[in-house]
Structures are given as structure tokens and as C-alpha cells.
């Protein structure tokens, strides 16, 4: 039978019709505890009343005008992001991939305008993920992303994650920037230690190149700081964000210093939908909530609760689980059995997790999940593990 929806996804046999907080209801009436949050997107859970109200109000007034005109909501959100971060300026997109494309263009244009047009190469890391456009699969370089889509775009140099001797060795007169995720998400929840992020900042400064951070998955409160790089006490020159900033509504942004963005003048970049009134209204409300006093402290408290419970889970089921890693509410549980066995078995116990690289299941819940819901989640995973052990 012909599929009207292109079959590019290996979808689970689930159809959800309603969401509320950290719960999803399917078309059969079952309630699932959502520990994936739409892959780190629904950071305030499903159908948060404040976001629903903001979206409803904006939808009744204005949806879209394009960037031919001023978008007041866009200015409001840009001002809030500038006030809360290292950035001086923001370009809005619809997705993380688009934010990353802007970041790469910006870095190359910076050097071009500063008399070094040969500086085009971006040093990126193995096992990274920056999106699925042709440019961003070229940036990641992994065969699972690039096979069959060649030729890849030139200008990306790949080195092992965390190998800064390889980074230094890859820098030459053609290098424009270093691109890194402070916490690799798709790669299996692999944080870069603070001292290594600091060293990358130093390497960039020493060589006159730019530091680009991809905080699409790890940003907007996910690690217990507004952005993950804050733990290391550094700032990037350019940063791509998405996922959490829209709270479920498609929204991304490329943040930069005035210096890094100096080449991005009228006509150099654009987007029809990027920063539209609907998206930026919701994004502004999301940022207000995440920046509310005590919100991030609560994320850190919840993270401690989850981490401790998962360590106990691993200890109790060594034939199923191997280790726990990550930071904040961005946790990976490395599996002994195939990670998809755990994900699929979870459906029978009405819990949703997300597979990742390195045989990991990702735990990326809403940042306002309750301690009781976290306890429930680990209890469900305990039952999942017991069920899998019966087949070992």
C-alpha cells in the first residue's frame, strides 16, 4: 500500500492525541509518562497553560507577516536573549538545523570581511549531530547521516571528541572556527568537561578563530544553567539554539557577539518564517518562565533525584544497564542489551524514552516534572528491566 507520508522514520506503533504536563494519552486511552519531551523540546511539559494562553492570544491577532517588516515579538524575545546571555544580536529560525547553517555562514563571512577569505574550514567532532540539512550532515560527517547523499559540502574537518591535540593539529591558515556541542545529545549524552571547553576557548583566542556552540539540545535550562557552557565559565562567539526555546512550537535562533556577526548585513541571510509572531510570542513566554527565580535551582534538585535513582537502577539490573552519564535533566543510561529493546519494552509499561548513540537511552523530561513523576519513571524502568531479564 502506498504511504502518503514518506516513510523516512522508524516510528513506534503509537498515536498520541492529548498531552498534559509530563503525560501523553494515546488513541486507545492509555497514559504514558513522557521522559523524552519530544526530544528535549517540551521543556514545560505538554499544554502548559501559560503557553496555551499566549499562543491563543497571538493566533487571534496575527500569525505571519514575513521579515519584510518589523516583528515586535521578535524584538522582545531578542532583547530578552541578549540580556540573559553573552550575545549582542540574534537571528531567528524555525529549527536547530537552520540556526546552525546561519552560524557557519556567519563564521565564514566574518573572516571574509576581515581580509581572510581563505578561512573557511570548520573543525567539528566525531559523533556530533547538528541537523539533517546537507550542510549539517557534512558538519557531522558520520556515514549513517551522509551515506547516499554525497558529495558532501567541503570545509569541515573532523577530529575525535575531546582530543584537543587533534584540534590543535587541525588548525591552519584556512581555519575559521571550532564547532562543538557542550553535551553531545544524539551521540549518547556525552558532556565535554569544563576544563576542555575552557581549552577550546583558549585555542580559538590564540589562533584568531571563532568558537561556535551547538546548544540546540542542551540549552534553555536543560543542564541546570540557562545554557550549558555557563558551567565552564566561558562564552562562545556564536551559538545555535532551538528545541526548548519554543516549548513545543518550532523556533530556533543563532546568537552572536557584535564582532562575530559584523559581516551579517542586509541581504546576507534571511528566512520567510523565522521569528514569526506566533513562535516568538511563545518563545518569550518560555524564557520568562525558565528565568523565573528558583526555576533552574529546581531543575538541579530534580536532576540529583533522578541521577541517584538511576544509579540504583543500574546497580540492581547489571544485565540490562551499564552506567549513567549526563548533566542536569539530560541523562543517558548506557545499556548492556540493545537500547531499542529497552525503549520498545517501555511501551508495555507506558513510559517513553529516547534512543541515542553509544547504546544509550536518553532521559530528557520536562524541566518542571515532579519528583513523584521521576520516582514513577524509574519504577517503570525497573519493571522494564525485570521483564527483559526474563529473556536473557
N, C-alpha and C positions, 0 to 999 in steps of 0.2 A: 504494500500500500504506500502511495506517495505521501511523504511528510511535508506538510505546508510550512512547518517550522524547520529550518535547516538543522540537520542532526549533528551539530558540532559539539554538543555537550553529552556526557555520560550521566544523564540525570537519574536521581533517585526516584523510585516509584511513589512519590508523594506530591500532593497538590494542596497547598495551603490557601485558605480562604479568609482567615482573620488572624490578626495579631494583637496581643495586649501585653505590654511590658516585656518580660522575658519569655513569653509563651506564644506558640503558634498553634492554631487549630486547623486541622485538615478537613477535606470534604467528607470524611467519614465520622467526624465529630471527635476525633482523638486530639488530646492536648500534648504538645511536645515542648520540653524545656529546651530553649534555644541557646546553646553555648557557642554559636558561630556568629550570631548577629549580622547575617548577610555578608559574611567575611569581613568582620570588623567595621561594618558600616552603620548599623543601627545602634549607635553608642548610647542613646537614651531609651532604647527598647522600641517596641512597636506601638504606634498610635499614641505617642506621648501627647497629652492634652494641650500643652503649650504650643507644640509644633503644629498640631492639627488646627488650632485656632489661628496661628499666624498664616498658615497655608490657605485656609478657608478665606480669611480676610483679604489676602493678596489676590486670590483667584477671583474674587468678586469685583476687583478693581482693575487689575492689569496683569496680563500674562507675559507678553513679549512685545518688544519694540525694535530689537537689534541694537548693535553698538554704533549705529549711525548717530545715536542721540545719547545724552546723559541718562544714566540709570541711577536714580537716587539711592536705592537699596544697595547697589554695588559700592557706591561711595561710603555708605555707612559701614558695611562689612569690611571694606579695605582699611578704613580708619581704625576699626577695632583690631584687625590683624596687625597693622603697623604698631599700634600702641602696645600690643601684647608680645611682640616678637622682635627679632633683630632687624626685620625688613623695613625698608623705606617705601616700597612700591609693590603692587600686586596686580597680576594679570589673571583673570578668571576664566576657567574652562568648565567643561562638562564632566571630565573624568581625569583619573590619575595619569593615564597614558598621554593625554593632551597636555597636562601640566609638565610632564617630563619632556615632551617634544619642545615645548616653549623653553625649558631650562637649557636644553642642548643648543638650540638656536641662539639663545641669549649669550651663552658662553663663547660660542664661535664669533658672534657679532662683536662682542666686547674686544676680543683680540684684533679682529679686522679693523675696527675703528681706532685701535691704539697702535696701528702700524705693524702688526704681526699677523698678516693674513694666513701665514703658514701654520699658525697654531690652531689646529682643528681637531686633534685627536683627544678622545675622552678615555681615561683609564677607568675601567669598570671591573667588577669582581665576579669570579665564578660563582655559580649557584644563585645569582641575583635574579630579580624579576622586576621589570619596570613597565610592564604593559605588553599589549599584543599588536601594536602598530608595527609596520615594517622597520621603522627606526628603532623602536624599543626592543624588538626581538633581536635586532642587530646589537643593541647595547648589552643585552643579557648574554647572547651568544650560545646558549645551550642548544644541543641538537634537538631536544624534544620540542623546542619552540621554533627552530629555524628550518628543520628538515622539510624539503619540498617547496620552500618559499624563496629560494635563492634567485639571483645573487643577493647577499646581504649588503647593506649600506656600509661603505668604508668609514674609517675614522674611530673605531672602537678597539681598544687594547684590553685584553682580559688577563687578570692576574688572580692568584688564589686569595680567598677572603682572609684578611688578617696578616698577609705576608707583605710586610712593608719594605723588606729588602727588595722584593719583586716590584713593588710600586716604584721605589727609587730607581731601580734599574730600567724601568719602562719609560721614565721621563726623558724627553729630549727636546730639541728646539721646535718640534711640532705639537707639543702637548698643550692643550687648552685647559683641561680641568680633570679633577678626580670626582667620580660619581659613586656614592655608596648609600646603602640602607643602614642606618644605625642598628636596626634589628632586621635581619633577613626574615621575611614572612613566608613566602612561598617556598623558600629554601629550607624551611624546617624550624623556624623560630630560633635563629642564631644571633644573639646580640654581639655587637662589636664592643669589647671592653672600653671603658672610658679613656684609659691611657692610650689606646690605639686611635681613638677618634681625635684625641689631642695631637697625636703624632701626625695624623693626616693633615690637620690644620697647619701644623708647623711646616710640613713638606710643601704644602701649597704656597705658604708665605715665602719660604726660601726660594721657590722656583718661579714666583710670579704667575702662578696659575690659580684657577678658581676651584672652590670646594662646593660641589653640588650634593645636597642631601635629598634622598627619596624618603619622605616620611608619610607616604600615602597610606600605609597600613599601621605604622607605629605612632603616628601623630595624633593630635587633638585629644590628649588626656589618656591615651591607651596605656602608657607606661607609668602613669602616676605623676608625670610632669606634663605641661601643655604639649611640649614636643620632646622627643627622646634625647636629642642632643644636649638639652639643658642639664642632664645628669653629668655630662662630661665638662660642663662649663665652657663650651665653645660656641661659636656661631658660624654658620655657613655663609657663602656669598649668595647662593641661590638655593631654594628649597621647593620641592613639589609636594603638595598635599592634595588629598581628596577623601574618599570614603567617609570617615567620621564627621568631617566638617558639614556635610549635608544631612546627617542624621537619618539617611534613607532616601533623600532627594538627590538626584545626580548633580554633583558640584565638585569642582576641583579648583586649584589655584597654584600659581607659580609666584613665590615670594622672593624678593631680591633686595639687595642694597642699591642705592642710587648709582654707585660706581659700577657694579656688575651689570646693571640694566641701562647703562649710559648709551648703548647703541640701539636701544629699542624705542625708536621714534615712530611717528605716524606713518603707517603703511608697511612696517616691517613684520607685523604679526596681526592676527585677527581671529575672530570666532563669531559666527552668526548667533549662536545660542548662549555662549559663555557669559556667565554673570547675569543671566536674565532675572527679571523682577521676582519670579517665584523662588528660584534657587537661592538668591542672595537674601531674601527675606527669611527663609528657613535657616540658612547658614548663620545669619546674625543671631537668631534666637538660640541656636545650638551653642554658639560661642559664649553667649551671655550665661547660659546655664553651666557650662563647663568651667567658666571663670568665676562662678559664684563661690564665695568664701566657704571653705570646708569640702568642696566637691572633690578636688584632687586628693586631699588627705583621706577621704573616704575610699577613693579608688585604691590607695596604697594599703589601707586596712583590709579591704576586701581581697586584695592580691595576696596578702600574708595568710589570710584564712584559706584561700584556695590552694596556695602553694603547699602549705602544711598538710592539708587533707590529701592532696595528690601524692605527696611523698609517702604518706601512709598507704595509699592505694598501690603504689609501685612496690612497696615492701611486702604487701600482702599477696601480690599476684606477679611474682618474678617470671612466670612462664608466659605472661601476656605483655607486661610493661617492663621497660628497662630503666628509664630515667625521666627526670623533669627538668626543663630549662625554660628560660624566658625572663621577662620582666613585666611588672605591673599585671594588668589583665590581658597580657599577650603571652600565653603559656603554651609550650609544646610538651607533649608526653611521648617520648620515644617508645615505640612498640617492639616487642620481640616477634609477635605474629604480624602478618601483613596489616598495615594500618587500616586498609579498607575493610578488613574483617571486623575491626572494632567499630568503625563508622557504620557499617551495614548492620551489625548486631545491635547497635544503639537504637535503631529504628524500632526494634521489637520492644525496647524499654522506654520508648518515647523520649529520647534525648538526641540532640543534634550536635555533632562536632564536625570539624573541617579537616580533611586530609592535607598534609603538607609534605615537602621533601624530607629526605633522610628518615623515611618510615615513621613520621610523626603524625599525631592527631593534634590539631590546634584548638585551643580553648580561647575564644575571643568574645566573651559575653558582653552584653550591655554594661556600660560603666556604672549604671545605677541598679544593677541586680542586687538582690538582698542576700545577707549571709545565709538565711534559711534556704534560699534557692541554690546557692553554691553547695551547701551541705547535701541537698537533694540531688544535685547533679553528680556529685562524687559517689553517692549511694547508688545511683543508677549505673554509673560506670563500674562499680563493684559488682553489680549483678551481671552486667555485660561480660566482665572478666570471668566470673564463675561459670557462665554459660559457655564461653569459649574454651575454658579449661576442660570441659567435659569431652571435647573433641580432640584434645591433644594426647 
